[in-house]
Amino acid sequence: MKPIYLDHAASTPVHPEVAEVMMKVMTEQFGNASSVHTFGRSAKKTVNGARDVIAASLGCFSDEWVFTGGGTESDNLALFGAAHSRKGGHIITTAIEHHAVLHACRELEKEGYSLTYLPVDGTGRVVLEYLEAALREDTFLISVMLANNEVGTVQPIEEIGRLARERGILFHVDAVQALGSVPITLSALPVDYMSFSAHKINGPQGIGGLYVRRGAPLHPRMHGGLQEKGRRAGTENLAGAAGFAKAVELAVKGQTGRHEESLLLRDRLLRGLDQGIGRDAYHINGNPEYGLPHITNISFPGVRTDVLLMNLDMEGIAASSGSACTSGSLEISHVLKAMKLRDEYLNSAIRFSTGLGNTTEEMELVSRKIETIVNRLRIKD
C-alpha cells in the first residue's frame, strides 16, 4: 500500500511550482543581496520581488514584511521585539498557543514582565469576556493565534484586535496554521504583528515571515547587519524567499477550492468512521462552527494515542498526536488539557490533517484501517 500522509499541519510537501522557482534561483543566483555589484543587485531584486508578491497577496505594504527563518522565529521576534521596546508591563496570551509563543512568554516572565494565560472554552475558543476582564492599566501586548494547530479552532481575531486598538494595546497573531485556509487582508485587520511560515503552505522549510504594521515598535533579536531594514540581520535566503512567495501566491489564489476539497476529505473520513465503528465510538475535539476544514482532531475512547499512532504507522498512515514539536513525547497535549476534556478523550486523541495529494479514496481506506485497529485493540483490552 502506498503510504498515506495525514500530517499536513506539521509540514507539507513542496508544491511542484514552488520547487521549480526555487531550483531556478539555486542554479542561477548566488550573489549576496547586500553586495552592490551586478550579482548582488540581482539577488536583491529576487528578495524584493518575493517581498512584493507576498505583500500584494496578503494586503500589506512591502516594507511591513520581514523575512525570518520560520514561524518560531517570527513569533519570537514579535514578542521580544515588542517587549524590549519598553521596560516591563503586562502581556496577555492564551493557554493553547504554540510553544513558540508559550516558551517565549515564559522567558519574558523571567525578565520581569507580567503574564496572563487566558483559559479557553471546551472547543478551544477564547472567551472575550475573560480577555476583557484580564486587561490592566499596564497591559501593552496581546498575543492570540488565528487558528489552533492541534484542533483547528479559529479565534475571534477581529473582535480581539478592535478591543486592543481601543485600549492602545499592541496585538500579535500567530497565523502560521491559518494561511491558505482563512482569508487574510492585513490592511483591514486590527493587528500589529502577524507570524507566518512557508512549510505549512507547500513551501520550503526554514523560512518564515513577520508582518509588522507601520509604526509598530520592533526591537531586533538578531544583530550583525542591516538586512530587512535593520529588523532581522543575516544574509537573505534567496531560494527560500522566492519559494515562499510562490507558495503564498498559490495558497491565496487556491483558497476557495482547497477549502471545499478539505471539507470533502473530512466528510469521507467521518462518514467512513460512522459506518465502521459508529458515531458513538469517537469524539471530535474542536469548534464545530469556527474551525479549519483540513484539521480533524478525534478521540477514540478505550485506545491509547501512542498505540493507535503506532498501529496506523505500521499500516503506512502518518497522523499525529498534535504539535510536531512535542510529537516525540508521550505527554498529553496542553491544548486538550486547556479545553478541559475528559480523561478518556485526552488519552486517545489523534490529529488528522489533509492537504496536497490526499484523495477521497485514501480517506475511505484510512477509515477502514481505523475500524480494524480500534476494534482489535478494544477487544484486546
C-alpha angles and dihedrals in degrees: 000000000000110000115258117217114208100160102090091135087068097045137331135222114260112259112243092237090052091050090049092053092047094048091053091053094044093051099040106033133052105144124122111250089221093060119098098214126093095274092050093047090051090052091047090052090054093051094045091045090054090047091052093050093050093045091051092047094050099037104246139111116275092238090058091066122088121187114223138174094263146309095301092055090046091055092046093047091052096047100041091035092057095039097048091052086076139022118257130329142131128300127191124204135148135261092239100057122126113269089251086071100032095050092045089052091051089055091050089052088056088053091057103265117136116237134198118193107202120217120231133215125259092278095052097256126137116246108225093209090059091050093050091048090053095057117112137184090258097045106126104159139039122188120190127158118238094223130005117246095214106043101013097235113162117219129222092254098162093052092047091047094052090050090050092049092051089055097041091246123149115241127208123188126193102215097167094118096036103056110110093017103057121047109249125191104167097194090059097047125087091232131125100190131019126182127215139176130202100214093064091064102045093277129120126291118245101045133086141154143227126210110215115187114230108267095020111128118246122176107198120246096198124054133191107082146028097245118138089025091300093303099104120019121209140084109290121253099238100186092039093052092048092047092047091052092051091047092051091048092051093043094052096043093046097041098109095048093045091050091055092045091050091053090050092051092047091049092052092051094048094043089053091050091049091054095042110040101004131249092270092059096070140036128214115223118210141043115316093204104035109041146113110261095218096057120073118173111194132182120208105197113218095030122087117234096233093048093049092047091051092050092048090050091052087055090053095256118131115205133144145230091227134281114039089222091067101029091107092063133067094228116131114252114270088215094058090044090054089052087057094229121177116270092248089059095042093054098046106041123135127182117217113189123180134201147131112009100016119127137195088245089059092051091051090050092048091052090052092049090050090051091054094045097044094047092048095048094045091051090049091052 
